[in-house]
Amino acid sequence: MTENPASRPRRIVFQYLVPVHVEVEDGQVCRVAVIDETPVAEPTVVEGDTSYLAEAVAVADDGQAWPSWQFGY
């Protein structure tokens, strides 16, 4: 059975620089917050279909309010 290429989802992983707040207490990193509201600028493809990059960036940077991600205690 042959799979139709059009039925496969397009997938791309890209990266770009965003502000990160790092909180340090007594020489230990205790919390990191990634600020997701930063507009996508100069994205770099990590893996996937590079022809999909412009569309993927437009979807990722469509003005929706994203939460900040926090890691730590």
All heavy atoms as a GROMACS GRO file, in nm:
protein
  568
    1MET      N    1   0.084  -0.118   0.000
    1MET     CA    2   0.000   0.000   0.000
    1MET      C    3   0.089   0.124   0.000
    1MET      O    4   0.180   0.138   0.079
    1MET     CB    5  -0.088  -0.002   0.124
    1MET     CG    6  -0.184   0.112   0.131
    1MET     SD    7  -0.301   0.077   0.263
    1MET     CE    8  -0.330   0.239   0.320
    2THR      N    9   0.060   0.216  -0.088
    2THR     CA   10   0.139   0.339  -0.100
    2THR      C   11   0.070   0.451  -0.025
    2THR      O   12  -0.049   0.473  -0.039
    2THR     CB   13   0.152   0.379  -0.248
    2THR    OG1   14   0.206   0.270  -0.321
    2THR    CG2   15   0.240   0.500  -0.263
    3GLU      N   16   0.148   0.522   0.056
    3GLU     CA   17   0.093   0.634   0.132
    3GLU      C   18   0.093   0.759   0.046
    3GLU      O   19   0.189   0.789  -0.024
    3GLU     CB   20   0.178   0.658   0.257
    3GLU     CG   21   0.121   0.767   0.346
    3GLU     CD   22   0.204   0.788   0.471
    3GLU    OE1   23   0.264   0.692   0.518
    3GLU    OE2   24   0.209   0.901   0.519
    4ASN      N   25  -0.017   0.831   0.050
    4ASN     CA   26  -0.029   0.955  -0.024
    4ASN      C   27   0.051   1.063   0.049
    4ASN      O   28   0.021   1.095   0.163
    4ASN     CB   29  -0.177   0.994  -0.033
    4ASN     CG   30  -0.199   1.123  -0.109
    4ASN    OD1   31  -0.104   1.189  -0.151
    4ASN    ND2   32  -0.324   1.159  -0.127
    5PRO      N   33   0.152   1.124  -0.015
    5PRO     CA   34   0.233   1.227   0.052
    5PRO      C   35   0.150   1.345   0.100
    5PRO      O   36   0.184   1.410   0.198
    5PRO     CB   37   0.334   1.270  -0.054
    5PRO     CG   38   0.334   1.164  -0.157
    5PRO     CD   39   0.199   1.096  -0.149
    6ALA      N   40   0.040   1.375   0.034
    6ALA     CA   41  -0.044   1.487   0.075
    6ALA      C   42  -0.115   1.461   0.207
    6ALA      O   43  -0.158   1.554   0.274
    6ALA     CB   44  -0.146   1.518  -0.034
    7SER      N   45  -0.128   1.335   0.246
    7SER     CA   46  -0.198   1.302   0.371
    7SER      C   47  -0.107   1.313   0.493
    7SER      O   48  -0.155   1.312   0.605
    7SER     CB   49  -0.258   1.162   0.364
    7SER     OG   50  -0.154   1.065   0.359
    8ARG      N   51   0.024   1.322   0.471
    8ARG     CA   52   0.117   1.338   0.582
    8ARG      C   53   0.120   1.483   0.628
    8ARG      O   54   0.122   1.574   0.545
    8ARG     CB   55   0.258   1.295   0.541
    8ARG     CG   56   0.271   1.144   0.530
    8ARG     CD   57   0.412   1.108   0.500
    8ARG     NE   58   0.429   1.136   0.355
    8ARG     CZ   59   0.542   1.129   0.289
    8ARG    NH1   60   0.652   1.100   0.351
    8ARG    NH2   61   0.547   1.153   0.160
    9PRO      N   62   0.123   1.507   0.759
    9PRO     CA   63   0.130   1.646   0.805
    9PRO      C   64   0.267   1.707   0.775
    9PRO      O   65   0.369   1.639   0.778
    9PRO     CB   66   0.109   1.635   0.956
    9PRO     CG   67   0.145   1.495   0.990
    9PRO     CD   68   0.118   1.413   0.867
   10ARG      N   69   0.266   1.836   0.742
   10ARG     CA   70   0.393   1.907   0.724
   10ARG      C   71   0.446   1.939   0.862
   10ARG      O   72   0.371   1.982   0.950
   10ARG     CB   73   0.373   2.035   0.644
   10ARG     CG   74   0.337   2.008   0.500
   10ARG     CD   75   0.320   2.134   0.422
   10ARG     NE   76   0.210   2.212   0.480
   10ARG     CZ   77   0.186   2.339   0.454
   10ARG    NH1   78   0.264   2.404   0.371
   10ARG    NH2   79   0.085   2.401   0.509
   11ARG      N   80   0.573   1.921   0.885
   11ARG     CA   81   0.632   1.943   1.017
   11ARG      C   82   0.763   2.015   1.001
   11ARG      O   83   0.843   1.984   0.912
   11ARG     CB   84   0.655   1.810   1.087
   11ARG     CG   85   0.714   1.825   1.225
   11ARG     CD   86   0.726   1.689   1.293
   11ARG     NE   87   0.775   1.703   1.428
   11ARG     CZ   88   0.903   1.715   1.461
   11ARG    NH1   89   0.996   1.715   1.369
   11ARG    NH2   90   0.938   1.728   1.587
   12ILE      N   91   0.784   2.113   1.089
   12ILE     CA   92   0.910   2.184   1.091
   12ILE      C   93   0.939   2.224   1.236
   12ILE      O   94   0.848   2.250   1.314
   12ILE     CB   95   0.908   2.308   1.000
   12ILE    CG1   96   1.048   2.369   0.987
   12ILE    CG2   97   0.809   2.410   1.048
   12ILE    CD1   98   1.060   2.474   0.878
   13VAL      N   99   1.064   2.225   1.271
   13VAL     CA  100   1.109   2.274   1.401
   13VAL      C  101   1.204   2.389   1.372
   13VAL      O  102   1.297   2.373   1.293
   13VAL     CB  103   1.183   2.164   1.482
   13VAL    CG1  104   1.235   2.218   1.612
   13VAL    CG2  105   1.092   2.043   1.504
   14PHE      N  106   1.176   2.505   1.434
   14PHE     CA  107   1.267   2.618   1.415
   14PHE      C  108   1.296   2.681   1.550
   14PHE      O  109   1.228   2.657   1.648
   14PHE     CB  110   1.212   2.720   1.316
   14PHE     CG  111   1.086   2.789   1.357
   14PHE    CD1  112   1.089   2.907   1.429
   14PHE    CD2  113   0.963   2.737   1.321
   14PHE    CE1  114   0.972   2.971   1.466
   14PHE    CE2  115   0.845   2.800   1.357
   14PHE     CZ  116   0.850   2.918   1.429
   15GLN      N  117   1.403   2.758   1.552
   15GLN     CA  118   1.443   2.824   1.677
   15GLN      C  119   1.471   2.970   1.650
   15GLN      O  120   1.500   3.009   1.538
   15GLN     CB  121   1.567   2.758   1.736
   15GLN     CG  122   1.691   2.769   1.650
   15GLN     CD  123   1.807   2.691   1.707
   15GLN    OE1  124   1.791   2.602   1.786
   15GLN    NE2  125   1.927   2.726   1.664
   16TYR      N  126   1.456   3.051   1.756
   16TYR     CA  127   1.488   3.193   1.750
   16TYR      C  128   1.513   3.240   1.893
   16TYR      O  129   1.474   3.173   1.989
   16TYR     CB  130   1.377   3.274   1.682
   16TYR     CG  131   1.245   3.274   1.754
   16TYR    CD1  132   1.208   3.382   1.834
   16TYR    CD2  133   1.157   3.167   1.744
   16TYR    CE1  134   1.086   3.383   1.901
   16TYR    CE2  135   1.037   3.168   1.810
   16TYR     CZ  136   1.001   3.274   1.889
   16TYR     OH  137   0.882   3.274   1.955
   17LEU      N  138   1.580   3.352   1.905
   17LEU     CA  139   1.614   3.403   2.036
   17LEU      C  140   1.495   3.473   2.100
   17LEU      O  141   1.423   3.548   2.035
   17LEU     CB  142   1.732   3.500   2.026
   17LEU     CG  143   1.862   3.441   1.971
   17LEU    CD1  144   1.967   3.551   1.960
   17LEU    CD2  145   1.911   3.329   2.059
   18VAL      N  146   1.475   3.445   2.228
   18VAL     CA  147   1.370   3.511   2.306
   18VAL      C  148   1.430   3.554   2.440
   18VAL      O  149   1.528   3.496   2.487
   18VAL     CB  150   1.249   3.419   2.333
   18VAL    CG1  151   1.180   3.380   2.204
   18VAL    CG2  152   1.289   3.295   2.411
   19PRO      N  153   1.370   3.655   2.503
   19PRO     CA  154   1.418   3.694   2.635
   19PRO      C  155   1.390   3.584   2.738
   19PRO      O  156   1.285   3.520   2.734
   19PRO     CB  157   1.336   3.819   2.670
   19PRO     CG  158   1.269   3.861   2.546
   19PRO     CD  159   1.263   3.743   2.456
   20VAL      N  160   1.485   3.563   2.824
   20VAL     CA  161   1.472   3.466   2.932
   20VAL      C  162   1.508   3.536   3.062
   20VAL      O  163   1.612   3.601   3.070
   20VAL     CB  164   1.566   3.345   2.909
   20VAL    CG1  165   1.558   3.247   3.023
   20VAL    CG2  166   1.533   3.276   2.778
   21HIS      N  167   1.422   3.524   3.160
   21HIS     CA  168   1.453   3.577   3.292
   21HIS      C  169   1.504   3.462   3.377
   21HIS      O  170   1.439   3.359   3.388
   21HIS     CB  171   1.328   3.636   3.358
   21HIS     CG  172   1.273   3.753   3.285
   21HIS    ND1  173   1.160   3.817   3.325
   21HIS    CD2  174   1.317   3.820   3.176
   21HIS    CE1  175   1.134   3.917   3.243
   21HIS    NE2  176   1.228   3.920   3.151
   22VAL      N  177   1.622   3.480   3.435
   22VAL     CA  178   1.684   3.377   3.518
   22VAL      C  179   1.695   3.432   3.660
   22VAL      O  180   1.752   3.538   3.682
   22VAL     CB  181   1.824   3.338   3.465
   22VAL    CG1  182   1.887   3.233   3.554
   22VAL    CG2  183   1.815   3.292   3.320
   23GLU      N  184   1.639   3.357   3.754
   23GLU     CA  185   1.643   3.398   3.896
   23GLU      C  186   1.743   3.308   3.969
   23GLU      O  187   1.737   3.185   3.958
   23GLU     CB  188   1.503   3.380   3.956
   23GLU     CG  189   1.486   3.436   4.094
   23GLU     CD  190   1.342   3.423   4.140
   23GLU    OE1  191   1.249   3.443   4.059
   23GLU    OE2  192   1.323   3.393   4.260
   24VAL      N  193   1.836   3.372   4.039
   24VAL     CA  194   1.940   3.298   4.110
   24VAL      C  195   1.932   3.334   4.258
   24VAL      O  196   1.924   3.452   4.293
   24VAL     CB  197   2.080   3.333   4.054
   24VAL    CG1  198   2.189   3.262   4.132
   24VAL    CG2  199   2.089   3.300   3.907
   25GLU      N  200   1.933   3.234   4.344
   25GLU     CA  201   1.935   3.254   4.489
   25GLU      C  202   2.052   3.176   4.547
   25GLU      O  203   2.064   3.055   4.522
   25GLU     CB  204   1.806   3.203   4.554
   25GLU     CG  205   1.685   3.286   4.523
   25GLU     CD  206   1.560   3.230   4.589
   25GLU    OE1  207   1.570   3.134   4.669
   25GLU    OE2  208   1.451   3.282   4.560
   26ASP      N  209   2.136   3.243   4.620
   26ASP     CA  210   2.249   3.179   4.687
   26ASP      C  211   2.330   3.091   4.593
   26ASP      O  212   2.368   2.979   4.626
   26ASP     CB  213   2.200   3.096   4.808
   26ASP     CG  214   2.134   3.182   4.914
   26ASP    OD1  215   2.179   3.297   4.932
   26ASP    OD2  216   2.037   3.135   4.977
   27GLY      N  217   2.357   3.143   4.472
   27GLY     CA  218   2.442   3.070   4.378
   27GLY      C  219   2.373   2.956   4.305
   27GLY      O  220   2.439   2.880   4.235
   28GLN      N  221   2.241   2.942   4.316
   28GLN     CA  222   2.166   2.835   4.250
   28GLN      C  223   2.058   2.898   4.161
   28GLN      O  224   1.986   2.988   4.205
   28GLN     CB  225   2.097   2.745   4.353
   28GLN     CG  226   2.190   2.673   4.446
   28GLN     CD  227   2.233   2.539   4.390
   28GLN    OE1  228   2.165   2.481   4.308
   28GLN    NE2  229   2.347   2.491   4.434
   29VAL      N  230   2.048   2.848   4.039
   29VAL     CA  231   1.937   2.892   3.954
   29VAL      C  232   1.811   2.827   4.009
   29VAL      O  233   1.802   2.706   4.023
   29VAL     CB  234   1.959   2.849   3.807
   29VAL    CG1  235   1.837   2.882   3.722
   29VAL    CG2  236   2.083   2.915   3.750
   30CYS      N  237   1.714   2.910   4.048
   30CYS     CA  238   1.592   2.856   4.107
   30CYS      C  239   1.471   2.871   4.017
   30CYS      O  240   1.370   2.804   4.037
   30CYS     CB  241   1.566   2.920   4.242
   30CYS     SG  242   1.546   3.097   4.236
   31ARG      N  243   1.477   2.958   3.917
   31ARG     CA  244   1.363   2.976   3.827
   31ARG      C  245   1.410   3.035   3.696
   31ARG      O  246   1.495   3.122   3.693
   31ARG     CB  247   1.259   3.068   3.890
   31ARG     CG  248   1.135   3.084   3.804
   31ARG     CD  249   1.034   3.170   3.874
   31ARG     NE  250   1.010   3.111   4.004
   31ARG     CZ  251   0.898   3.122   4.073
   31ARG    NH1  252   0.800   3.191   4.024
   31ARG    NH2  253   0.885   3.067   4.190
   32VAL      N  254   1.351   2.985   3.588
   32VAL     CA  255   1.377   3.038   3.454
   32VAL      C  256   1.241   3.062   3.391
   32VAL      O  257   1.156   2.975   3.390
   32VAL     CB  258   1.458   2.939   3.368
   32VAL    CG1  259   1.476   2.991   3.227
   32VAL    CG2  260   1.593   2.910   3.432
   33ALA      N  261   1.219   3.183   3.340
   33ALA     CA  262   1.095   3.216   3.271
   33ALA      C  263   1.127   3.256   3.128
   33ALA      O  264   1.209   3.343   3.104
   33ALA     CB  265   1.023   3.330   3.342
   34VAL      N  266   1.064   3.186   3.034
   34VAL     CA  267   1.080   3.216   2.892
   34VAL      C  268   0.964   3.306   2.851
   34VAL      O  269   0.848   3.272   2.872
   34VAL     CB  270   1.079   3.087   2.808
   34VAL    CG1  271   1.093   3.119   2.660
   34VAL    CG2  272   1.190   2.993   2.854
   35ILE      N  273   0.994   3.421   2.795
   35ILE     CA  274   0.891   3.518   2.757
   35ILE      C  275   0.852   3.490   2.611
   35ILE      O  276   0.926   3.522   2.518
   35ILE     CB  277   0.942   3.663   2.773
   35ILE    CG1  278   1.006   3.682   2.910
   35ILE    CG2  279   0.830   3.762   2.747
   35ILE    CD1  280   0.917   3.648   3.028
   36ASP      N  281   0.736   3.431   2.592
   36ASP     CA  282   0.693   3.385   2.460
   36ASP      C  283   0.634   3.493   2.371
   36ASP      O  284   0.605   3.468   2.256
   36ASP     CB  285   0.592   3.272   2.473
   36ASP     CG  286   0.653   3.144   2.522
   36ASP    OD1  287   0.775   3.129   2.512
   36ASP    OD2  288   0.578   3.058   2.569
   37GLU      N  289   0.608   3.612   2.423
   37GLU     CA  290   0.542   3.715   2.344
   37GLU      C  291   0.636   3.782   2.243
   37GLU      O  292   0.594   3.866   2.166
   37GLU     CB  293   0.481   3.823   2.435
   37GLU     CG  294   0.365   3.772   2.518
   37GLU     CD  295   0.408   3.711   2.650
   37GLU    OE1  296   0.529   3.715   2.682
   37GLU    OE2  297   0.323   3.656   2.720
   38THR      N  298   0.762   3.747   2.246
   38THR     CA  299   0.860   3.808   2.157
   38THR      C  300   0.830   3.771   2.012
   38THR      O  301   0.812   3.653   1.981
   38THR     CB  302   1.002   3.758   2.193
   38THR    OG1  303   1.026   3.787   2.329
   38THR    CG2  304   1.106   3.824   2.107
   39PRO      N  305   0.824   3.869   1.923
   39PRO     CA  306   0.802   3.836   1.781
   39PRO      C  307   0.916   3.748   1.727
   39PRO      O  308   1.031   3.763   1.766
   39PRO     CB  309   0.805   3.973   1.712
   39PRO     CG  310   0.778   4.072   1.819
   39PRO     CD  311   0.833   4.013   1.945
   40VAL      N  312   0.881   3.658   1.638
   40VAL     CA  313   0.980   3.570   1.578
   40VAL      C  314   1.070   3.654   1.487
   40VAL      O  315   1.022   3.728   1.402
   40VAL     CB  316   0.913   3.458   1.496
   40VAL    CG1  317   1.018   3.373   1.426
   40VAL    CG2  318   0.826   3.372   1.587
   41ALA      N  319   1.200   3.643   1.509
   41ALA     CA  320   1.298   3.715   1.426
   41ALA      C  321   1.414   3.622   1.394
   41ALA      O  322   1.463   3.552   1.481
   41ALA     CB  323   1.348   3.839   1.501
   42GLU      N  324   1.455   3.621   1.271
   42GLU     CA  325   1.568   3.541   1.224
   42GLU      C  326   1.557   3.394   1.266
   42GLU      O  327   1.649   3.340   1.330
   42GLU     CB  328   1.699   3.602   1.274
   42GLU     CG  329   1.722   3.744   1.225
   42GLU     CD  330   1.852   3.802   1.275
   42GLU    OE1  331   1.948   3.727   1.298
   42GLU    OE2  332   1.858   3.926   1.288
   43PRO      N  333   1.448   3.327   1.232
   43PRO     CA  334   1.434   3.186   1.269
   43PRO      C  335   1.535   3.098   1.195
   43PRO      O  336   1.574   3.128   1.082
   43PRO     CB  337   1.291   3.151   1.227
   43PRO     CG  338   1.263   3.245   1.115
   43PRO     CD  339   1.336   3.372   1.150
   44THR      N  340   1.577   2.993   1.260
   44THR     CA  341   1.670   2.896   1.202
   44THR      C  342   1.603   2.760   1.203
   44THR      O  343   1.552   2.717   1.306
   44THR     CB  344   1.799   2.889   1.287
   44THR    OG1  345   1.857   3.019   1.293
   44THR    CG2  346   1.898   2.792   1.227
   45VAL      N  347   1.603   2.692   1.090
   45VAL     CA  348   1.542   2.560   1.081
   45VAL      C  349   1.632   2.460   1.154
   45VAL      O  350   1.753   2.454   1.130
   45VAL     CB  351   1.522   2.517   0.935
   45VAL    CG1  352   1.472   2.373   0.927
   45VAL    CG2  353   1.425   2.611   0.865
   46VAL      N  354   1.571   2.382   1.243
   46VAL     CA  355   1.642   2.276   1.314
   46VAL      C  356   1.622   2.145   1.241
   46VAL      O  357   1.716   2.068   1.222
   46VAL     CB  358   1.593   2.266   1.461
   46VAL    CG1  359   1.658   2.150   1.533
   46VAL    CG2  360   1.618   2.396   1.534
   47GLU      N  361   1.498   2.118   1.202
   47GLU     CA  362   1.469   1.997   1.124
   47GLU      C  363   1.335   2.016   1.054
   47GLU      O  364   1.254   2.100   1.093
   47GLU     CB  365   1.464   1.872   1.213
   47GLU     CG  366   1.350   1.872   1.314
   47GLU     CD  367   1.348   1.747   1.400
   47GLU    OE1  368   1.444   1.728   1.475
   47GLU    OE2  369   1.250   1.673   1.391
   48GLY      N  370   1.313   1.940   0.950
   48GLY     CA  371   1.186   1.943   0.881
   48GLY      C  372   1.194   2.009   0.744
   48GLY      O  373   1.302   2.034   0.690
   49ASP      N  374   1.078   2.038   0.689
   49ASP     CA  375   1.062   2.090   0.555
   49ASP      C  376   1.089   2.240   0.553
   49ASP      O  377   1.007   2.320   0.598
   49ASP     CB  378   0.919   2.060   0.508
   49ASP     CG  379   0.890   2.108   0.368
   49ASP    OD1  380   0.981   2.164   0.303
   49ASP    OD2  381   0.776   2.089   0.324
   50THR      N  382   1.202   2.281   0.503
   50THR     CA  383   1.240   2.423   0.503
   50THR      C  384   1.146   2.510   0.419
   50THR      O  385   1.132   2.629   0.446
   50THR     CB  386   1.384   2.443   0.452
   50THR    OG1  387   1.395   2.388   0.321
   50THR    CG2  388   1.484   2.375   0.544
   51SER      N  389   1.077   2.452   0.322
   51SER     CA  390   0.984   2.530   0.242
   51SER      C  391   0.861   2.571   0.322
   51SER      O  392   0.786   2.659   0.280
   51SER     CB  393   0.941   2.452   0.117
   51SER     OG  394   0.864   2.339   0.153
   52TYR      N  395   0.841   2.510   0.436
   52TYR     CA  396   0.727   2.539   0.524
   52TYR      C  397   0.759   2.647   0.627
   52TYR      O  398   0.673   2.691   0.702
   52TYR     CB  399   0.686   2.409   0.593
   52TYR     CG  400   0.564   2.413   0.680
   52TYR    CD1  401   0.449   2.482   0.643
   52TYR    CD2  402   0.563   2.347   0.801
   52TYR    CE1  403   0.337   2.484   0.724
   52TYR    CE2  404   0.451   2.348   0.884
   52TYR     CZ  405   0.339   2.417   0.844
   52TYR     OH  406   0.229   2.419   0.924
   53LEU      N  407   0.882   2.696   0.632
   53LEU     CA  408   0.926   2.789   0.736
   53LEU      C  409   0.844   2.918   0.740
   53LEU      O  410   0.796   2.957   0.846
   53LEU     CB  411   1.075   2.822   0.721
   53LEU     CG  412   1.131   2.919   0.826
   53LEU    CD1  413   1.118   2.862   0.966
   53LEU    CD2  414   1.276   2.952   0.795
   54ALA      N  415   0.826   2.984   0.630
   54ALA     CA  416   0.754   3.113   0.628
   54ALA      C  417   0.612   3.098   0.682
   54ALA      O  418   0.566   3.178   0.763
   54ALA     CB  419   0.752   3.172   0.488
   55GLU      N  420   0.543   2.992   0.640
   55GLU     CA  421   0.406   2.969   0.687
   55GLU      C  422   0.405   2.933   0.835
   55GLU      O  423   0.320   2.980   0.912
   55GLU     CB  424   0.341   2.859   0.605
   55GLU     CG  425   0.194   2.838   0.638
   55GLU     CD  426   0.130   2.731   0.551
   55GLU    OE1  427   0.186   2.695   0.445
   55GLU    OE2  428   0.023   2.684   0.591
   56ALA      N  429   0.500   2.851   0.879
   56ALA     CA  430   0.507   2.811   1.019
   56ALA      C  431   0.536   2.931   1.109
   56ALA      O  432   0.476   2.945   1.216
   56ALA     CB  433   0.614   2.703   1.038
   57VAL      N  434   0.624   3.018   1.067
   57VAL     CA  435   0.655   3.140   1.145
   57VAL      C  436   0.532   3.229   1.153
   57VAL      O  437   0.500   3.283   1.259
   57VAL     CB  438   0.775   3.214   1.084
   57VAL    CG1  439   0.788   3.354   1.144
   57VAL    CG2  440   0.903   3.135   1.106
   58ALA      N  441   0.459   3.243   1.042
   58ALA     CA  442   0.338   3.326   1.044
   58ALA      C  443   0.236   3.272   1.143
   58ALA      O  444   0.171   3.348   1.215
   58ALA     CB  445   0.279   3.333   0.903
   59VAL      N  446   0.221   3.142   1.150
   59VAL     CA  447   0.126   3.081   1.244
   59VAL      C  448   0.176   3.099   1.388
   59VAL      O  449   0.098   3.129   1.478
   59VAL     CB  450   0.108   2.931   1.213
   59VAL    CG1  451   0.030   2.862   1.322
   59VAL    CG2  452   0.038   2.913   1.080
   60ALA      N  453   0.305   3.084   1.410
   60ALA     CA  454   0.361   3.096   1.544
   60ALA      C  455   0.362   3.240   1.594
   60ALA      O  456   0.363   3.265   1.714
   60ALA     CB  457   0.504   3.040   1.547
   61ASP      N  458   0.361   3.334   1.502
   61ASP     CA  459   0.375   3.476   1.537
   61ASP      C  460   0.251   3.555   1.494
   61ASP      O  461   0.260   3.663   1.440
   61ASP     CB  462   0.499   3.532   1.468
   61ASP     CG  463   0.547   3.662   1.529
   61ASP    OD1  464   0.516   3.689   1.646
   61ASP    OD2  465   0.616   3.738   1.458
   62ASP      N  466   0.132   3.499   1.523
   62ASP     CA  467   0.008   3.561   1.474
   62ASP      C  468  -0.056   3.657   1.574
   62ASP      O  469  -0.171   3.696   1.559
   62ASP     CB  470  -0.092   3.455   1.431
   62ASP     CG  471  -0.144   3.373   1.547
   62ASP    OD1  472  -0.099   3.393   1.661
   62ASP    OD2  473  -0.232   3.288   1.524
   63GLY      N  474   0.017   3.695   1.678
   63GLY     CA  475  -0.034   3.793   1.773
   63GLY      C  476  -0.115   3.736   1.888
   63GLY      O  477  -0.160   3.810   1.974
   64GLN      N  478  -0.132   3.605   1.890
   64GLN     CA  479  -0.207   3.547   2.001
   64GLN      C  480  -0.127   3.560   2.130
   64GLN      O  481  -0.005   3.561   2.129
   64GLN     CB  482  -0.242   3.400   1.973
   64GLN     CG  483  -0.121   3.310   1.954
   64GLN     CD  484  -0.162   3.170   1.912
   64GLN    OE1  485  -0.254   3.114   1.968
   64GLN    NE2  486  -0.093   3.115   1.815
   65ALA      N  487  -0.197   3.573   2.238
   65ALA     CA  488  -0.130   3.587   2.368
   65ALA      C  489  -0.081   3.451   2.416
   65ALA      O  490  -0.159   3.361   2.441
   65ALA     CB  491  -0.228   3.646   2.469
   66TRP      N  492   0.049   3.437   2.423
   66TRP     CA  493   0.109   3.313   2.471
   66TRP      C  494   0.147   3.331   2.618
   66TRP      O  495   0.188   3.439   2.658
   66TRP     CB  496   0.236   3.280   2.392
   66TRP     CG  497   0.211   3.239   2.253
   66TRP    CD1  498   0.204   3.319   2.143
   66TRP    CD2  499   0.187   3.107   2.205
   66TRP    NE1  500   0.178   3.247   2.030
   66TRP    CE2  501   0.167   3.116   2.066
   66TRP    CE3  502   0.180   2.983   2.266
   66TRP    CZ2  503   0.142   3.004   1.986
   66TRP    CZ3  504   0.154   2.873   2.187
   66TRP    CH2  505   0.135   2.883   2.050
   67PRO      N  506   0.137   3.228   2.694
   67PRO     CA  507   0.181   3.240   2.834
   67PRO      C  508   0.334   3.237   2.841
   67PRO      O  509   0.399   3.190   2.750
   67PRO     CB  510   0.124   3.114   2.899
   67PRO     CG  511   0.118   3.014   2.787
   67PRO     CD  512   0.086   3.096   2.663
   68SER      N  513   0.386   3.286   2.949
   68SER     CA  514   0.530   3.269   2.976
   68SER      C  515   0.547   3.131   3.037
   68SER      O  516   0.464   3.085   3.114
   68SER     CB  517   0.580   3.376   3.074
   68SER     OG  518   0.574   3.502   3.015
   69TRP      N  519   0.655   3.065   3.003
   69TRP     CA  520   0.683   2.934   3.060
   69TRP      C  521   0.783   2.950   3.172
   69TRP      O  522   0.882   3.018   3.158
   69TRP     CB  523   0.742   2.843   2.950
   69TRP     CG  524   0.645   2.822   2.841
   69TRP    CD1  525   0.634   2.894   2.726
   69TRP    CD2  526   0.541   2.725   2.835
   69TRP    NE1  527   0.532   2.848   2.650
   69TRP    CE2  528   0.473   2.743   2.713
   69TRP    CE3  529   0.501   2.624   2.919
   69TRP    CZ2  530   0.365   2.664   2.676
   69TRP    CZ3  531   0.395   2.545   2.882
   69TRP    CH2  532   0.327   2.564   2.762
   70GLN      N  533   0.754   2.888   3.286
   70GLN     CA  534   0.844   2.899   3.400
   70GLN      C  535   0.885   2.758   3.444
   70GLN      O  536   0.805   2.667   3.447
   70GLN     CB  537   0.776   2.971   3.516
   70GLN     CG  538   0.747   3.115   3.485
   70GLN     CD  539   0.700   3.192   3.608
   70GLN    OE1  540   0.701   3.140   3.718
   70GLN    NE2  541   0.662   3.315   3.586
   71PHE      N  542   1.011   2.748   3.480
   71PHE     CA  543   1.067   2.624   3.530
   71PHE      C  544   1.135   2.654   3.662
   71PHE      O  545   1.203   2.756   3.676
   71PHE     CB  546   1.170   2.566   3.431
   71PHE     CG  547   1.116   2.552   3.292
   71PHE    CD1  548   1.134   2.653   3.199
   71PHE    CD2  549   1.045   2.440   3.256
   71PHE    CE1  550   1.084   2.642   3.070
   71PHE    CE2  551   0.994   2.428   3.127
   71PHE     CZ  552   1.014   2.528   3.034
   72GLY      N  553   1.119   2.571   3.759
   72GLY     CA  554   1.184   2.592   3.889
   72GLY      C  555   1.089   2.559   4.001
   72GLY      O  556   0.983   2.502   3.982
   73TYR      N  557   1.128   2.598   4.119
   73TYR     CA  558   1.042   2.568   4.236
   73TYR      C  559   0.969   2.689   4.283
   73TYR      O  560   0.991   2.799   4.243
   73TYR     CB  561   1.125   2.508   4.350
   73TYR     CG  562   1.233   2.598   4.405
   73TYR    CD1  563   1.203   2.689   4.506
   73TYR    CD2  564   1.363   2.591   4.356
   73TYR    CE1  565   1.303   2.771   4.556
   73TYR    CE2  566   1.462   2.673   4.407
   73TYR     CZ  567   1.432   2.763   4.507
   73TYR     OH  568   1.529   2.843   4.558
   0.00000   0.00000   0.00000
